[in-house]
Amino acid sequence: MDWRERASCADPDIDPGVFFPPVEHRVPRGWEKKAIEVCKMCAVNKECLNEALKRRETEGVWGGLTGWERHLRKGGPRPSRGRPRPTEE
């Protein structure tokens, strides 16, 4: 069985949209909190993070880290410049 099939985010009750920031001019701070909570409980979050780092994913939450956090962790690619920074609420 592939690790993706065992991932918590593969649960049909989990909205896949929580793993990527809303497509808005100003992204609200904290958009990623729900995704990170799902990742914390996931049995395959290390595999997911490794896949994101290997594929140089810049967007979304993978393995419990945002694109910016992955960039800081491994010196990977920066998230796209077109993506707005989170706003204070």
PDB file with one MODEL, atoms N, CA, C and O in Angstrom:
MODEL        1
ATOM      1  N   MET A   1       0.841  -1.183   0.000  1.00  0.00           N
ATOM      2  CA  MET A   1       0.000   0.000   0.000  1.00  0.00           C
ATOM      3  C   MET A   1       0.888   1.249   0.000  1.00  0.00           C
ATOM      4  O   MET A   1       1.836   1.351   0.779  1.00  0.00           O
ATOM      5  N   ASP A   2       0.573   2.168  -0.863  1.00  0.00           N
ATOM      6  CA  ASP A   2       1.310   3.426  -0.973  1.00  0.00           C
ATOM      7  C   ASP A   2       1.049   4.291   0.266  1.00  0.00           C
ATOM      8  O   ASP A   2      -0.051   4.265   0.819  1.00  0.00           O
ATOM      9  N   TRP A   3       2.060   5.059   0.703  1.00  0.00           N
ATOM     10  CA  TRP A   3       1.899   5.882   1.895  1.00  0.00           C
ATOM     11  C   TRP A   3       0.755   6.874   1.749  1.00  0.00           C
ATOM     12  O   TRP A   3       0.123   7.236   2.741  1.00  0.00           O
ATOM     13  N   ARG A   4       0.480   7.321   0.523  1.00  0.00           N
ATOM     14  CA  ARG A   4      -0.592   8.303   0.299  1.00  0.00           C
ATOM     15  C   ARG A   4      -1.962   7.737   0.668  1.00  0.00           C
ATOM     16  O   ARG A   4      -2.851   8.476   1.090  1.00  0.00           O
ATOM     17  N   GLU A   5      -2.125   6.455   0.511  1.00  0.00           N
ATOM     18  CA  GLU A   5      -3.398   5.812   0.841  1.00  0.00           C
ATOM     19  C   GLU A   5      -3.609   5.741   2.351  1.00  0.00           C
ATOM     20  O   GLU A   5      -4.746   5.617   2.808  1.00  0.00           O
ATOM     21  N   ARG A   6      -2.534   5.816   3.131  1.00  0.00           N
ATOM     22  CA  ARG A   6      -2.623   5.762   4.591  1.00  0.00           C
ATOM     23  C   ARG A   6      -2.641   7.150   5.222  1.00  0.00           C
ATOM     24  O   ARG A   6      -2.779   7.279   6.438  1.00  0.00           O
ATOM     25  N   ALA A   7      -2.504   8.179   4.406  1.00  0.00           N
ATOM     26  CA  ALA A   7      -2.428   9.549   4.920  1.00  0.00           C
ATOM     27  C   ALA A   7      -3.763  10.009   5.491  1.00  0.00           C
ATOM     28  O   ALA A   7      -4.825   9.676   4.964  1.00  0.00           O
ATOM     29  N   SER A   8      -3.698  10.773   6.569  1.00  0.00           N
ATOM     30  CA  SER A   8      -4.912  11.318   7.184  1.00  0.00           C
ATOM     31  C   SER A   8      -5.675  12.214   6.221  1.00  0.00           C
ATOM     32  O   SER A   8      -6.904  12.270   6.261  1.00  0.00           O
ATOM     33  N   CYS A   9      -4.954  12.909   5.362  1.00  0.00           N
ATOM     34  CA  CYS A   9      -5.615  13.823   4.422  1.00  0.00           C
ATOM     35  C   CYS A   9      -6.387  13.068   3.337  1.00  0.00           C
ATOM     36  O   CYS A   9      -7.173  13.673   2.608  1.00  0.00           O
ATOM     37  N   ALA A  10      -6.172  11.764   3.224  1.00  0.00           N
ATOM     38  CA  ALA A  10      -6.920  10.961   2.247  1.00  0.00           C
ATOM     39  C   ALA A  10      -8.312  10.588   2.761  1.00  0.00           C
ATOM     40  O   ALA A  10      -9.132  10.062   2.008  1.00  0.00           O
ATOM     41  N   ASP A  11      -8.575  10.857   4.023  1.00  0.00           N
ATOM     42  CA  ASP A  11      -9.888  10.586   4.613  1.00  0.00           C
ATOM     43  C   ASP A  11     -10.940  11.426   3.892  1.00  0.00           C
ATOM     44  O   ASP A  11     -10.782  12.641   3.772  1.00  0.00           O
ATOM     45  N   PRO A  12     -12.017  10.790   3.409  1.00  0.00           N
ATOM     46  CA  PRO A  12     -13.039  11.550   2.680  1.00  0.00           C
ATOM     47  C   PRO A  12     -13.728  12.627   3.521  1.00  0.00           C
ATOM     48  O   PRO A  12     -14.370  13.518   2.966  1.00  0.00           O
ATOM     49  N   ASP A  13     -13.605  12.560   4.839  1.00  0.00           N
ATOM     50  CA  ASP A  13     -14.203  13.580   5.701  1.00  0.00           C
ATOM     51  C   ASP A  13     -13.324  14.827   5.837  1.00  0.00           C
ATOM     52  O   ASP A  13     -13.756  15.829   6.405  1.00  0.00           O
ATOM     53  N   ILE A  14     -12.102  14.768   5.320  1.00  0.00           N
ATOM     54  CA  ILE A  14     -11.185  15.908   5.387  1.00  0.00           C
ATOM     55  C   ILE A  14     -11.263  16.680   4.076  1.00  0.00           C
ATOM     56  O   ILE A  14     -11.090  16.110   2.999  1.00  0.00           O
ATOM     57  N   ASP A  15     -11.521  17.970   4.174  1.00  0.00           N
ATOM     58  CA  ASP A  15     -11.577  18.835   2.992  1.00  0.00           C
ATOM     59  C   ASP A  15     -10.154  19.074   2.486  1.00  0.00           C
ATOM     60  O   ASP A  15      -9.350  19.671   3.202  1.00  0.00           O
ATOM     61  N   PRO A  16      -9.821  18.625   1.273  1.00  0.00           N
ATOM     62  CA  PRO A  16      -8.459  18.821   0.771  1.00  0.00           C
ATOM     63  C   PRO A  16      -8.085  20.299   0.624  1.00  0.00           C
ATOM     64  O   PRO A  16      -6.902  20.632   0.551  1.00  0.00           O
ATOM     65  N   GLY A  17      -9.062  21.166   0.582  1.00  0.00           N
ATOM     66  CA  GLY A  17      -8.801  22.592   0.452  1.00  0.00           C
ATOM     67  C   GLY A  17      -8.094  23.202   1.645  1.00  0.00           C
ATOM     68  O   GLY A  17      -7.507  24.278   1.525  1.00  0.00           O
ATOM     69  N   VAL A  18      -8.133  22.540   2.798  1.00  0.00           N
ATOM     70  CA  VAL A  18      -7.483  23.116   3.979  1.00  0.00           C
ATOM     71  C   VAL A  18      -5.960  23.065   3.875  1.00  0.00           C
ATOM     72  O   VAL A  18      -5.267  23.718   4.655  1.00  0.00           O
ATOM     73  N   PHE A  19      -5.438  22.303   2.929  1.00  0.00           N
ATOM     74  CA  PHE A  19      -3.991  22.146   2.808  1.00  0.00           C
ATOM     75  C   PHE A  19      -3.338  23.195   1.913  1.00  0.00           C
ATOM     76  O   PHE A  19      -2.116  23.221   1.769  1.00  0.00           O
ATOM     77  N   PHE A  20      -4.151  24.054   1.318  1.00  0.00           N
ATOM     78  CA  PHE A  20      -3.634  25.101   0.440  1.00  0.00           C
ATOM     79  C   PHE A  20      -4.301  26.419   0.802  1.00  0.00           C
ATOM     80  O   PHE A  20      -5.487  26.441   1.131  1.00  0.00           O
ATOM     81  N   PRO A  21      -3.549  27.524   0.745  1.00  0.00           N
ATOM     82  CA  PRO A  21      -4.124  28.813   1.147  1.00  0.00           C
ATOM     83  C   PRO A  21      -5.247  29.229   0.207  1.00  0.00           C
ATOM     84  O   PRO A  21      -5.238  28.883  -0.974  1.00  0.00           O
ATOM     85  N   PRO A  22      -6.208  29.969   0.733  1.00  0.00           N
ATOM     86  CA  PRO A  22      -7.280  30.454  -0.124  1.00  0.00           C
ATOM     87  C   PRO A  22      -6.723  31.367  -1.210  1.00  0.00           C
ATOM     88  O   PRO A  22      -5.745  32.083  -0.994  1.00  0.00           O
ATOM     89  N   VAL A  23      -7.345  31.333  -2.355  1.00  0.00           N
ATOM     90  CA  VAL A  23      -6.903  32.175  -3.470  1.00  0.00           C
ATOM     91  C   VAL A  23      -7.585  33.533  -3.310  1.00  0.00           C
ATOM     92  O   VAL A  23      -8.656  33.786  -3.861  1.00  0.00           O
ATOM     93  N   GLU A  24      -6.936  34.382  -2.548  1.00  0.00           N
ATOM     94  CA  GLU A  24      -7.455  35.717  -2.257  1.00  0.00           C
ATOM     95  C   GLU A  24      -6.303  36.701  -2.339  1.00  0.00           C
ATOM     96  O   GLU A  24      -5.135  36.314  -2.310  1.00  0.00           O
ATOM     97  N   HIS A  25      -6.641  37.954  -2.438  1.00  0.00           N
ATOM     98  CA  HIS A  25      -5.594  38.972  -2.482  1.00  0.00           C
ATOM     99  C   HIS A  25      -4.793  38.973  -1.176  1.00  0.00           C
ATOM    100  O   HIS A  25      -3.564  39.052  -1.204  1.00  0.00           O
ATOM    101  N   ARG A  26      -5.471  38.886  -0.050  1.00  0.00           N
ATOM    102  CA  ARG A  26      -4.818  38.850   1.258  1.00  0.00           C
ATOM    103  C   ARG A  26      -5.194  37.544   1.947  1.00  0.00           C
ATOM    104  O   ARG A  26      -6.362  37.312   2.260  1.00  0.00           O
ATOM    105  N   VAL A  27      -4.213  36.704   2.178  1.00  0.00           N
ATOM    106  CA  VAL A  27      -4.456  35.414   2.824  1.00  0.00           C
ATOM    107  C   VAL A  27      -4.545  35.629   4.329  1.00  0.00           C
ATOM    108  O   VAL A  27      -3.635  36.207   4.923  1.00  0.00           O
ATOM    109  N   PRO A  28      -5.628  35.174   4.954  1.00  0.00           N
ATOM    110  CA  PRO A  28      -5.753  35.398   6.402  1.00  0.00           C
ATOM    111  C   PRO A  28      -4.713  34.597   7.188  1.00  0.00           C
ATOM    112  O   PRO A  28      -4.426  33.445   6.864  1.00  0.00           O
ATOM    113  N   ARG A  29      -4.158  35.222   8.222  1.00  0.00           N
ATOM    114  CA  ARG A  29      -3.200  34.535   9.085  1.00  0.00           C
ATOM    115  C   ARG A  29      -3.891  33.332   9.715  1.00  0.00           C
ATOM    116  O   ARG A  29      -5.044  33.408  10.141  1.00  0.00           O
ATOM    117  N   GLY A  30      -3.173  32.239   9.765  1.00  0.00           N
ATOM    118  CA  GLY A  30      -3.701  31.045  10.408  1.00  0.00           C
ATOM    119  C   GLY A  30      -4.463  30.110   9.489  1.00  0.00           C
ATOM    120  O   GLY A  30      -5.053  29.139   9.962  1.00  0.00           O
ATOM    121  N   TRP A  31      -4.469  30.374   8.183  1.00  0.00           N
ATOM    122  CA  TRP A  31      -5.205  29.512   7.251  1.00  0.00           C
ATOM    123  C   TRP A  31      -4.744  28.065   7.355  1.00  0.00           C
ATOM    124  O   TRP A  31      -5.517  27.148   7.076  1.00  0.00           O
ATOM    125  N   GLU A  32      -3.487  27.847   7.754  1.00  0.00           N
ATOM    126  CA  GLU A  32      -2.886  26.518   7.724  1.00  0.00           C
ATOM    127  C   GLU A  32      -3.112  25.696   8.993  1.00  0.00           C
ATOM    128  O   GLU A  32      -2.733  24.525   9.035  1.00  0.00           O
ATOM    129  N   LYS A  33      -3.717  26.278  10.022  1.00  0.00           N
ATOM    130  CA  LYS A  33      -3.834  25.605  11.319  1.00  0.00           C
ATOM    131  C   LYS A  33      -4.567  24.271  11.247  1.00  0.00           C
ATOM    132  O   LYS A  33      -4.124  23.297  11.855  1.00  0.00           O
ATOM    133  N   LYS A  34      -5.667  24.207  10.527  1.00  0.00           N
ATOM    134  CA  LYS A  34      -6.426  22.961  10.426  1.00  0.00           C
ATOM    135  C   LYS A  34      -5.582  21.871   9.751  1.00  0.00           C
ATOM    136  O   LYS A  34      -5.569  20.725  10.199  1.00  0.00           O
ATOM    137  N   ALA A  35      -4.887  22.232   8.684  1.00  0.00           N
ATOM    138  CA  ALA A  35      -4.051  21.262   7.979  1.00  0.00           C
ATOM    139  C   ALA A  35      -2.945  20.731   8.883  1.00  0.00           C
ATOM    140  O   ALA A  35      -2.669  19.532   8.892  1.00  0.00           O
ATOM    141  N   ILE A  36      -2.321  21.610   9.634  1.00  0.00           N
ATOM    142  CA  ILE A  36      -1.231  21.189  10.518  1.00  0.00           C
ATOM    143  C   ILE A  36      -1.747  20.255  11.594  1.00  0.00           C
ATOM    144  O   ILE A  36      -1.061  19.301  11.961  1.00  0.00           O
ATOM    145  N   GLU A  37      -2.944  20.508  12.107  1.00  0.00           N
ATOM    146  CA  GLU A  37      -3.544  19.603  13.096  1.00  0.00           C
ATOM    147  C   GLU A  37      -3.773  18.213  12.493  1.00  0.00           C
ATOM    148  O   GLU A  37      -3.510  17.205  13.149  1.00  0.00           O
ATOM    149  N   VAL A  38      -4.254  18.155  11.265  1.00  0.00           N
ATOM    150  CA  VAL A  38      -4.455  16.863  10.588  1.00  0.00           C
ATOM    151  C   VAL A  38      -3.102  16.164  10.435  1.00  0.00           C
ATOM    152  O   VAL A  38      -2.993  14.965  10.691  1.00  0.00           O
ATOM    153  N   CYS A  39      -2.089  16.896  10.025  1.00  0.00           N
ATOM    154  CA  CYS A  39      -0.756  16.321   9.821  1.00  0.00           C
ATOM    155  C   CYS A  39      -0.154  15.781  11.113  1.00  0.00           C
ATOM    156  O   CYS A  39       0.523  14.753  11.097  1.00  0.00           O
ATOM    157  N   LYS A  40      -0.392  16.460  12.229  1.00  0.00           N
ATOM    158  CA  LYS A  40       0.165  16.018  13.509  1.00  0.00           C
ATOM    159  C   LYS A  40      -0.311  14.616  13.868  1.00  0.00           C
ATOM    160  O   LYS A  40       0.419  13.849  14.495  1.00  0.00           O
ATOM    161  N   MET A  41      -1.525  14.287  13.474  1.00  0.00           N
ATOM    162  CA  MET A  41      -2.111  12.990  13.810  1.00  0.00           C
ATOM    163  C   MET A  41      -1.821  11.921  12.748  1.00  0.00           C
ATOM    164  O   MET A  41      -2.224  10.768  12.905  1.00  0.00           O
ATOM    165  N   CYS A  42      -1.139  12.292  11.694  1.00  0.00           N
ATOM    166  CA  CYS A  42      -0.950  11.412  10.549  1.00  0.00           C
ATOM    167  C   CYS A  42       0.222  10.453  10.762  1.00  0.00           C
ATOM    168  O   CYS A  42       1.292  10.852  11.221  1.00  0.00           O
ATOM    169  N   ALA A  43       0.001   9.195  10.422  1.00  0.00           N
ATOM    170  CA  ALA A  43       1.033   8.167  10.570  1.00  0.00           C
ATOM    171  C   ALA A  43       2.133   8.281   9.519  1.00  0.00           C
ATOM    172  O   ALA A  43       3.213   7.717   9.696  1.00  0.00           O
ATOM    173  N   VAL A  44       1.874   9.001   8.430  1.00  0.00           N
ATOM    174  CA  VAL A  44       2.851   9.071   7.339  1.00  0.00           C
ATOM    175  C   VAL A  44       3.326  10.503   7.075  1.00  0.00           C
ATOM    176  O   VAL A  44       3.728  10.821   5.956  1.00  0.00           O
ATOM    177  N   ASN A  45       3.284  11.368   8.096  1.00  0.00           N
ATOM    178  CA  ASN A  45       3.673  12.765   7.855  1.00  0.00           C
ATOM    179  C   ASN A  45       5.145  12.908   7.467  1.00  0.00           C
ATOM    180  O   ASN A  45       5.493  13.831   6.731  1.00  0.00           O
ATOM    181  N   LYS A  46       6.006  12.026   7.937  1.00  0.00           N
ATOM    182  CA  LYS A  46       7.421  12.098   7.537  1.00  0.00           C
ATOM    183  C   LYS A  46       7.584  11.767   6.053  1.00  0.00           C
ATOM    184  O   LYS A  46       8.350  12.426   5.349  1.00  0.00           O
ATOM    185  N   GLU A  47       6.870  10.755   5.582  1.00  0.00           N
ATOM    186  CA  GLU A  47       6.919  10.407   4.164  1.00  0.00           C
ATOM    187  C   GLU A  47       6.399  11.554   3.308  1.00  0.00           C
ATOM    188  O   GLU A  47       6.950  11.857   2.250  1.00  0.00           O
ATOM    189  N   CYS A  48       5.339  12.182   3.777  1.00  0.00           N
ATOM    190  CA  CYS A  48       4.741  13.309   3.071  1.00  0.00           C
ATOM    191  C   CYS A  48       5.723  14.474   2.987  1.00  0.00           C
ATOM    192  O   CYS A  48       5.912  15.056   1.919  1.00  0.00           O
ATOM    193  N   LEU A  49       6.341  14.811   4.103  1.00  0.00           N
ATOM    194  CA  LEU A  49       7.310  15.903   4.121  1.00  0.00           C
ATOM    195  C   LEU A  49       8.490  15.596   3.198  1.00  0.00           C
ATOM    196  O   LEU A  49       8.936  16.460   2.444  1.00  0.00           O
ATOM    197  N   ASN A  50       8.989  14.366   3.262  1.00  0.00           N
ATOM    198  CA  ASN A  50      10.106  13.982   2.396  1.00  0.00           C
ATOM    199  C   ASN A  50       9.728  14.093   0.924  1.00  0.00           C
ATOM    200  O   ASN A  50      10.539  14.525   0.105  1.00  0.00           O
ATOM    201  N   GLU A  51       8.506  13.707   0.587  1.00  0.00           N
ATOM    202  CA  GLU A  51       8.036  13.818  -0.802  1.00  0.00           C
ATOM    203  C   GLU A  51       7.989  15.281  -1.240  1.00  0.00           C
ATOM    204  O   GLU A  51       8.407  15.618  -2.348  1.00  0.00           O
ATOM    205  N   ALA A  52       7.481  16.142  -0.369  1.00  0.00           N
ATOM    206  CA  ALA A  52       7.408  17.570  -0.698  1.00  0.00           C
ATOM    207  C   ALA A  52       8.798  18.156  -0.903  1.00  0.00           C
ATOM    208  O   ALA A  52       9.015  18.949  -1.818  1.00  0.00           O
ATOM    209  N   LEU A  53       9.734  17.766  -0.053  1.00  0.00           N
ATOM    210  CA  LEU A  53      11.101  18.271  -0.193  1.00  0.00           C
ATOM    211  C   LEU A  53      11.747  17.735  -1.468  1.00  0.00           C
ATOM    212  O   LEU A  53      12.447  18.464  -2.171  1.00  0.00           O
ATOM    213  N   LYS A  54      11.510  16.476  -1.756  1.00  0.00           N
ATOM    214  CA  LYS A  54      12.067  15.865  -2.966  1.00  0.00           C
ATOM    215  C   LYS A  54      11.507  16.524  -4.223  1.00  0.00           C
ATOM    216  O   LYS A  54      12.241  16.782  -5.177  1.00  0.00           O
ATOM    217  N   ARG A  55      10.196  16.795  -4.217  1.00  0.00           N
ATOM    218  CA  ARG A  55       9.538  17.408  -5.378  1.00  0.00           C
ATOM    219  C   ARG A  55       9.685  18.926  -5.393  1.00  0.00           C
ATOM    220  O   ARG A  55       9.264  19.590  -6.341  1.00  0.00           O
ATOM    221  N   ARG A  56      10.289  19.474  -4.327  1.00  0.00           N
ATOM    222  CA  ARG A  56      10.481  20.916  -4.202  1.00  0.00           C
ATOM    223  C   ARG A  56       9.140  21.669  -4.269  1.00  0.00           C
ATOM    224  O   ARG A  56       9.017  22.701  -4.928  1.00  0.00           O
ATOM    225  N   GLU A  57       8.143  21.113  -3.564  1.00  0.00           N
ATOM    226  CA  GLU A  57       6.826  21.746  -3.484  1.00  0.00           C
ATOM    227  C   GLU A  57       6.953  23.086  -2.778  1.00  0.00           C
ATOM    228  O   GLU A  57       7.580  23.176  -1.723  1.00  0.00           O
ATOM    229  N   THR A  58       6.370  24.111  -3.345  1.00  0.00           N
ATOM    230  CA  THR A  58       6.451  25.440  -2.733  1.00  0.00           C
ATOM    231  C   THR A  58       5.140  25.886  -2.116  1.00  0.00           C
ATOM    232  O   THR A  58       5.123  26.845  -1.343  1.00  0.00           O
ATOM    233  N   GLU A  59       4.059  25.231  -2.429  1.00  0.00           N
ATOM    234  CA  GLU A  59       2.742  25.673  -1.961  1.00  0.00           C
ATOM    235  C   GLU A  59       2.100  24.618  -1.070  1.00  0.00           C
ATOM    236  O   GLU A  59       2.366  23.424  -1.204  1.00  0.00           O
ATOM    237  N   GLY A  60       1.263  25.074  -0.172  1.00  0.00           N
ATOM    238  CA  GLY A  60       0.459  24.180   0.642  1.00  0.00           C
ATOM    239  C   GLY A  60       1.199  23.594   1.831  1.00  0.00           C
ATOM    240  O   GLY A  60       2.403  23.787   2.003  1.00  0.00           O
ATOM    241  N   VAL A  61       0.434  22.866   2.652  1.00  0.00           N
ATOM    242  CA  VAL A  61       0.974  22.182   3.824  1.00  0.00           C
ATOM    243  C   VAL A  61       1.244  20.732   3.441  1.00  0.00           C
ATOM    244  O   VAL A  61       0.353  20.023   2.973  1.00  0.00           O
ATOM    245  N   TRP A  62       2.460  20.313   3.641  1.00  0.00           N
ATOM    246  CA  TRP A  62       2.886  18.932   3.393  1.00  0.00           C
ATOM    247  C   TRP A  62       3.663  18.476   4.630  1.00  0.00           C
ATOM    248  O   TRP A  62       4.592  19.160   5.060  1.00  0.00           O
ATOM    249  N   GLY A  63       3.299  17.355   5.192  1.00  0.00           N
ATOM    250  CA  GLY A  63       4.021  16.843   6.350  1.00  0.00           C
ATOM    251  C   GLY A  63       4.000  17.780   7.541  1.00  0.00           C
ATOM    252  O   GLY A  63       4.882  17.721   8.397  1.00  0.00           O
ATOM    253  N   GLY A  64       3.008  18.635   7.601  1.00  0.00           N
ATOM    254  CA  GLY A  64       2.854  19.552   8.727  1.00  0.00           C
ATOM    255  C   GLY A  64       3.594  20.865   8.589  1.00  0.00           C
ATOM    256  O   GLY A  64       3.581  21.675   9.516  1.00  0.00           O
ATOM    257  N   LEU A  65       4.244  21.102   7.445  1.00  0.00           N
ATOM    258  CA  LEU A  65       4.963  22.358   7.245  1.00  0.00           C
ATOM    259  C   LEU A  65       4.418  23.108   6.036  1.00  0.00           C
ATOM    260  O   LEU A  65       4.046  22.506   5.028  1.00  0.00           O
ATOM    261  N   THR A  66       4.377  24.427   6.153  1.00  0.00           N
ATOM    262  CA  THR A  66       3.968  25.269   5.030  1.00  0.00           C
ATOM    263  C   THR A  66       5.128  25.380   4.040  1.00  0.00           C
ATOM    264  O   THR A  66       6.248  24.969   4.343  1.00  0.00           O
ATOM    265  N   GLY A  67       4.863  25.927   2.877  1.00  0.00           N
ATOM    266  CA  GLY A  67       5.911  26.129   1.889  1.00  0.00           C
ATOM    267  C   GLY A  67       7.054  26.971   2.432  1.00  0.00           C
ATOM    268  O   GLY A  67       8.222  26.676   2.175  1.00  0.00           O
ATOM    269  N   TRP A  68       6.729  28.005   3.173  1.00  0.00           N
ATOM    270  CA  TRP A  68       7.763  28.871   3.743  1.00  0.00           C
ATOM    271  C   TRP A  68       8.591  28.112   4.781  1.00  0.00           C
ATOM    272  O   TRP A  68       9.814  28.247   4.814  1.00  0.00           O
ATOM    273  N   GLU A  69       7.935  27.318   5.624  1.00  0.00           N
ATOM    274  CA  GLU A  69       8.660  26.537   6.632  1.00  0.00           C
ATOM    275  C   GLU A  69       9.575  25.499   5.978  1.00  0.00           C
ATOM    276  O   GLU A  69      10.685  25.259   6.453  1.00  0.00           O
ATOM    277  N   ARG A  70       9.107  24.886   4.890  1.00  0.00           N
ATOM    278  CA  ARG A  70       9.973  23.938   4.178  1.00  0.00           C
ATOM    279  C   ARG A  70      11.169  24.657   3.578  1.00  0.00           C
ATOM    280  O   ARG A  70      12.283  24.136   3.597  1.00  0.00           O
ATOM    281  N   HIS A  71      10.946  25.843   3.051  1.00  0.00           N
ATOM    282  CA  HIS A  71      12.039  26.638   2.494  1.00  0.00           C
ATOM    283  C   HIS A  71      13.086  26.930   3.575  1.00  0.00           C
ATOM    284  O   HIS A  71      14.284  26.781   3.335  1.00  0.00           O
ATOM    285  N   LEU A  72      12.642  27.338   4.743  1.00  0.00           N
ATOM    286  CA  LEU A  72      13.561  27.659   5.830  1.00  0.00           C
ATOM    287  C   LEU A  72      14.284  26.422   6.348  1.00  0.00           C
ATOM    288  O   LEU A  72      15.449  26.495   6.738  1.00  0.00           O
ATOM    289  N   ARG A  73      13.597  25.294   6.351  1.00  0.00           N
ATOM    290  CA  ARG A  73      14.158  24.071   6.908  1.00  0.00           C
ATOM    291  C   ARG A  73      15.273  23.496   6.046  1.00  0.00           C
ATOM    292  O   ARG A  73      16.313  23.095   6.568  1.00  0.00           O
ATOM    293  N   LYS A  74      15.074  23.454   4.768  1.00  0.00           N
ATOM    294  CA  LYS A  74      16.021  22.781   3.883  1.00  0.00           C
ATOM    295  C   LYS A  74      16.653  23.695   2.853  1.00  0.00           C
ATOM    296  O   LYS A  74      17.400  23.231   1.992  1.00  0.00           O
ATOM    297  N   GLY A  75      16.370  24.972   2.927  1.00  0.00           N
ATOM    298  CA  GLY A  75      16.902  25.846   1.907  1.00  0.00           C
ATOM    299  C   GLY A  75      16.301  25.547   0.545  1.00  0.00           C
ATOM    300  O   GLY A  75      16.919  25.796  -0.490  1.00  0.00           O
ATOM    301  N   GLY A  76      15.091  25.012   0.557  1.00  0.00           N
ATOM    302  CA  GLY A  76      14.413  24.663  -0.682  1.00  0.00           C
ATOM    303  C   GLY A  76      13.890  25.890  -1.403  1.00  0.00           C
ATOM    304  O   GLY A  76      14.183  27.021  -1.014  1.00  0.00           O
ATOM    305  N   PRO A  77      13.120  25.668  -2.448  1.00  0.00           N
ATOM    306  CA  PRO A  77      12.611  26.802  -3.211  1.00  0.00           C
ATOM    307  C   PRO A  77      11.679  27.660  -2.367  1.00  0.00           C
ATOM    308  O   PRO A  77      10.926  27.152  -1.536  1.00  0.00           O
ATOM    309  N   ARG A  78      11.741  28.955  -2.592  1.00  0.00           N
ATOM    310  CA  ARG A  78      10.827  29.870  -1.898  1.00  0.00           C
ATOM    311  C   ARG A  78       9.437  29.714  -2.485  1.00  0.00           C
ATOM    312  O   ARG A  78       9.296  29.439  -3.677  1.00  0.00           O
ATOM    313  N   PRO A  79       8.405  29.887  -1.664  1.00  0.00           N
ATOM    314  CA  PRO A  79       7.047  29.924  -2.214  1.00  0.00           C
ATOM    315  C   PRO A  79       6.951  31.029  -3.255  1.00  0.00           C
ATOM    316  O   PRO A  79       7.700  32.005  -3.209  1.00  0.00           O
ATOM    317  N   SER A  80       6.040  30.872  -4.178  1.00  0.00           N
ATOM    318  CA  SER A  80       5.939  31.823  -5.288  1.00  0.00           C
ATOM    319  C   SER A  80       5.777  33.252  -4.790  1.00  0.00           C
ATOM    320  O   SER A  80       5.100  33.508  -3.794  1.00  0.00           O
ATOM    321  N   ARG A  81       6.404  34.165  -5.494  1.00  0.00           N
ATOM    322  CA  ARG A  81       6.315  35.576  -5.113  1.00  0.00           C
ATOM    323  C   ARG A  81       4.914  36.118  -5.290  1.00  0.00           C
ATOM    324  O   ARG A  81       4.542  37.101  -4.649  1.00  0.00           O
ATOM    325  N   GLY A  82       4.135  35.491  -6.149  1.00  0.00           N
ATOM    326  CA  GLY A  82       2.780  35.946  -6.395  1.00  0.00           C
ATOM    327  C   GLY A  82       1.831  35.674  -5.245  1.00  0.00           C
ATOM    328  O   GLY A  82       0.748  36.256  -5.184  1.00  0.00           O
ATOM    329  N   ARG A  83       2.222  34.799  -4.333  1.00  0.00           N
ATOM    330  CA  ARG A  83       1.361  34.448  -3.198  1.00  0.00           C
ATOM    331  C   ARG A  83       1.464  35.542  -2.158  1.00  0.00           C
ATOM    332  O   ARG A  83       2.564  35.841  -1.693  1.00  0.00           O
ATOM    333  N   PRO A  84       0.346  36.150  -1.778  1.00  0.00           N
ATOM    334  CA  PRO A  84       0.393  37.220  -0.778  1.00  0.00           C
ATOM    335  C   PRO A  84       0.786  36.699   0.604  1.00  0.00           C
ATOM    336  O   PRO A  84       0.581  35.528   0.925  1.00  0.00           O
ATOM    337  N   ARG A  85       1.343  37.575   1.398  1.00  0.00           N
ATOM    338  CA  ARG A  85       1.684  37.217   2.781  1.00  0.00           C
ATOM    339  C   ARG A  85       0.414  37.233   3.635  1.00  0.00           C
ATOM    340  O   ARG A  85      -0.528  37.967   3.335  1.00  0.00           O
ATOM    341  N   PRO A  86       0.391  36.426   4.695  1.00  0.00           N
ATOM    342  CA  PRO A  86      -0.780  36.436   5.583  1.00  0.00           C
ATOM    343  C   PRO A  86      -0.988  37.800   6.216  1.00  0.00           C
ATOM    344  O   PRO A  86      -0.036  38.544   6.454  1.00  0.00           O
ATOM    345  N   THR A  87      -2.240  38.116   6.483  1.00  0.00           N
ATOM    346  CA  THR A  87      -2.579  39.379   7.132  1.00  0.00           C
ATOM    347  C   THR A  87      -2.862  39.126   8.603  1.00  0.00           C
ATOM    348  O   THR A  87      -3.206  38.009   8.991  1.00  0.00           O
ATOM    349  N   GLU A  88      -2.721  40.136   9.402  1.00  0.00           N
ATOM    350  CA  GLU A  88      -3.078  40.056  10.825  1.00  0.00           C
ATOM    351  C   GLU A  88      -4.594  40.120  10.940  1.00  0.00           C
ATOM    352  O   GLU A  88      -5.250  40.837  10.183  1.00  0.00           O
ATOM    353  N   GLU A  89      -5.139  39.386  11.867  1.00  0.00           N
ATOM    354  CA  GLU A  89      -6.583  39.454  12.116  1.00  0.00           C
ATOM    355  C   GLU A  89      -6.864  39.877  13.520  1.00  0.00           C
ATOM    356  O   GLU A  89      -8.026  39.989  13.910  1.00  0.00           O
TER     357      GLU A  89
ENDMDL
END
